[in-house]
Amino acid sequence: MEIAAFISRKRLIVLGILFSLFLFAILFNYARHMLSPQDDDSTPRISVERGSILDRNGKILAVQTTLYNIAITRTAVTDKATCANLLSPVTNMGESEILARLNETEGDFFYLKKKISESEKTAIADTIKQGRLKGIRLEPVMSRTYPENQLASHIIGFLGDDGSGLSGVEYSFQDILSPPADGTKSVPGYNVMLTIDGNIQYELEKIARDTMTSTQAEAVMMIAADSRTGEILAYISEPSANLNQYGQGPEEARVDMPALYAYEPGSVFKIFSIASLLDLGVVKDSDIFFCDGVYTFTTARGETINIKCLDKHGWVTPREIIKYSCNDGTSQIAEKADSAIFEGKLRNFGFGSKTGIELPGETTGIFSSSDTWSLRSKPTIAIGQELSVSALQMVEAATALANGGKTVKLTILSKIYTKDGLPVYTHQRKELAQVIRSDTASTMLSYMQTTSESGTGTRASVGDVPMAVKTGTAQMLNKEKNGYSSTDFISSCIGIFPANDPQVILYIAIIKPVGETYGGRIAAPVISTAANAIIDELGLGRAKATSVRHTGIIPIEQNRPVEIGTVMPDLTGLSKRMLTDLLARTDITVIIEGDGYVASQNPLPGTAIEQGMTIELHLQ
C-alpha cells in the first residue's frame, strides 16, 4: 500500500513531462549541431608539417600543401536541389550527378569530391558561411605538390590520401619527412635533400624519352653517378608518371625499374668477369686466345655445348676480348678459374645482393651458388647470362673500376635538415670492399678506353674527354618456351669518364627495342649524348673547350617589390625584403614564416586571388 501510494498518477505525469523535456533537449542540440555551418572549414589543423624534398641544388621537388575534401551528411541537407545547384559550378560536377549522390540510400555520410583546389574551397566556404548550404563540411587534408611534375618521379615517390608515402623517398623516409606525433605535441618534419641534380635529371629524361621513341622500346633505364662519392646524379626510369596526376597514369609508368627490375646484363658484364679473372691471376695481359667464332665443349654426358661469338676474331688478348666483346675468348679464360673462387669474386662486386639504396622493394637479382652450376654455367655467367642483375648493381660494381678496386656505396640522400635549416645528416662517402687490386682496375679502364676508341663502343665517344666504355646485347628469356627469345633483347652500355680520372659512371639499358638491337649501335650513341650533357653541366674539362670572350660587366636588374594582381604569381626564390610591401595589403592576408627566401607558398601559382584570401609564404 505504501509503494502504491508513492507511485501516484500525479507523480507519474510529472516524471513523464521531465523525461520528455530532457529527450527533446538532446534531440534539439543534436539537430542544431548537424545542421549548423561548420566553423573549422577554412583553418586546417594538421598535426605534423611534412618536410620538403629537394634536389642537391635546393630546387624543391615536393612540398606540403593543404587541400580539402567535400564531406556531406545526406540527412542534414535540407534542400537537395538547391545544394546541387550551388555546388555544381564550383566543383565542375553536373547537377544531376550531385543529386544522384545525395539521393543514394547506402550510408548517410560520403565525400562528394576529394582534394579540391583552393579556389573551389573558397567559393564553397563562402556559401556555407552565408547559411545557404546545410550538411556540407570542408575537411582539410594534408597533401603534396610536386612542382616539377614527373621529374625524378620514381625517386621522389607519391603521397597517399592518408598522408603516408606510397613509394620512393616519400615512403622510405616517411618518419623523417613526417615524424609520428609525440603525444599532443606536433613535430615538424625534416627536409630531405637528394643527391639528384635537377638539371642533369631533366636533360637525361629528355634523352631517355627520345630513345624510347626512336627505338620503339618498351622501357629505358639510365643512371648517372658520381663515381667518387657514390652519389646518384640522375635516375631515369621511362615510362614515368606526372606525380601531380599519379593515379591517372598507366601502371607501367609507376614501376621503379632500376631498383626492381632484374635482367640478364649481357656483354657489359664481361668487364667484371675479366677483371676478376685478371685479379685471380688465371690470365695475364699478354696472354692470347684463338677465337674461331664459337666456343665448343663436351659435357661428361656427351652433350656438346656451343657458345657463339659475333665474329671470328682470330688471336686475341684480354684487351681485344673486351674491345671486340668476344664470347669465345671470355669463355676460354673463365674455364681456367675455380668455380667457387670465381663466384666469390663476382659476389664481392655486389651481385646477388641489394645495394641498400634508400628506395623500397629493391631486388637482389638472381645469382645461384657455384654448387648448383652446370658445366656450362661458368663460361655462360662470364658473358653475362645465367644470372640476373639490377641497373643499380651494375653501377655500384663499376665504382670499383673507378676507385682503384674499391666499391663505393650508392646513395640518393645528400642531406637531412630541420625546418630552421639546421643539419641533421650529411652524406659521407662509404667504401664497401677492396674487390680487385688497383692495378687491375686501371688495366680494365684502359681496356674500356680502347673499346671507345676502336672497338664496339666507338659511338659512345665524346671526342674531347677520354671515355671508358663497354656495350652489351642480351637475349631475353622466353618464359613460354623455356629458352631465349629470338626477337626480344636488352641493349646496354656503360661509360666511365674521364677515363684517366674517373668522376662519372653512366649506364643505360634499353628494354625490347624494335629493329636494331646491338648495344654498340643504339645504346652507345645515347651514352655519348648524355655524357656530353653531363660534362657541360658539371663543367668538366674538355680538351677542345670553347673559348668565349666577355666584357666582364654583368648587368643586374634592380630588385622591385612584389605585386599580386588577380592571379597568384610564383614567389619561390624571392627574398623577404621583396615581400614586405605585401603586408600592407588590406584586401588579403599575407603570412610570412621564416627568413631567407621563399621555399614554398600556399596557394599555388596560377590560383585566382579573391578578397579576404590568406596567402602563406614559407621562407628558408
Secondary structure as GFF3:
##gff-version 3
##sequence-region A 1 620
A	DSSP	alpha_helix	2	6	.	.	.	ID=ss1
A	DSSP	alpha_helix	9	35	.	.	.	ID=ss2
A	DSSP	beta_strand	53	54	.	.	.	ID=ss3
A	DSSP	beta_strand	60	73	.	.	.	ID=ss4
A	DSSP	three_ten_helix	74	76	.	.	.	ID=ss5
A	DSSP	alpha_helix	80	91	.	.	.	ID=ss6
A	DSSP	alpha_helix	95	102	.	.	.	ID=ss7
A	DSSP	beta_strand	109	116	.	.	.	ID=ss8
A	DSSP	alpha_helix	118	129	.	.	.	ID=ss9
A	DSSP	beta_strand	136	145	.	.	.	ID=ss10
A	DSSP	alpha_helix	153	156	.	.	.	ID=ss11
A	DSSP	alpha_helix	168	172	.	.	.	ID=ss12
A	DSSP	alpha_helix	174	177	.	.	.	ID=ss13
A	DSSP	beta_strand	191	194	.	.	.	ID=ss14
A	DSSP	alpha_helix	198	215	.	.	.	ID=ss15
A	DSSP	beta_strand	219	226	.	.	.	ID=ss16
A	DSSP	beta_strand	232	238	.	.	.	ID=ss17
A	DSSP	three_ten_helix	243	248	.	.	.	ID=ss18
A	DSSP	three_ten_helix	251	254	.	.	.	ID=ss19
A	DSSP	alpha_helix	257	260	.	.	.	ID=ss20
A	DSSP	three_ten_helix	266	269	.	.	.	ID=ss21
A	DSSP	alpha_helix	270	280	.	.	.	ID=ss22
A	DSSP	beta_strand	289	291	.	.	.	ID=ss23
A	DSSP	beta_strand	294	298	.	.	.	ID=ss24
A	DSSP	beta_strand	304	308	.	.	.	ID=ss25
A	DSSP	beta_strand	314	316	.	.	.	ID=ss26
A	DSSP	alpha_helix	318	324	.	.	.	ID=ss27
A	DSSP	alpha_helix	327	334	.	.	.	ID=ss28
A	DSSP	alpha_helix	339	348	.	.	.	ID=ss29
A	DSSP	three_ten_helix	370	372	.	.	.	ID=ss30
A	DSSP	alpha_helix	377	382	.	.	.	ID=ss31
A	DSSP	alpha_helix	391	402	.	.	.	ID=ss32
A	DSSP	beta_strand	406	408	.	.	.	ID=ss33
A	DSSP	beta_strand	413	417	.	.	.	ID=ss34
A	DSSP	beta_strand	423	426	.	.	.	ID=ss35
A	DSSP	beta_strand	431	434	.	.	.	ID=ss36
A	DSSP	alpha_helix	438	454	.	.	.	ID=ss37
A	DSSP	three_ten_helix	458	460	.	.	.	ID=ss38
A	DSSP	beta_strand	468	478	.	.	.	ID=ss39
A	DSSP	beta_strand	483	497	.	.	.	ID=ss40
A	DSSP	beta_strand	504	511	.	.	.	ID=ss41
A	DSSP	alpha_helix	519	522	.	.	.	ID=ss42
A	DSSP	alpha_helix	524	538	.	.	.	ID=ss43
A	DSSP	three_ten_helix	577	584	.	.	.	ID=ss44
A	DSSP	beta_strand	589	593	.	.	.	ID=ss45
A	DSSP	beta_strand	598	602	.	.	.	ID=ss46
A	DSSP	beta_strand	614	619	.	.	.	ID=ss47
###
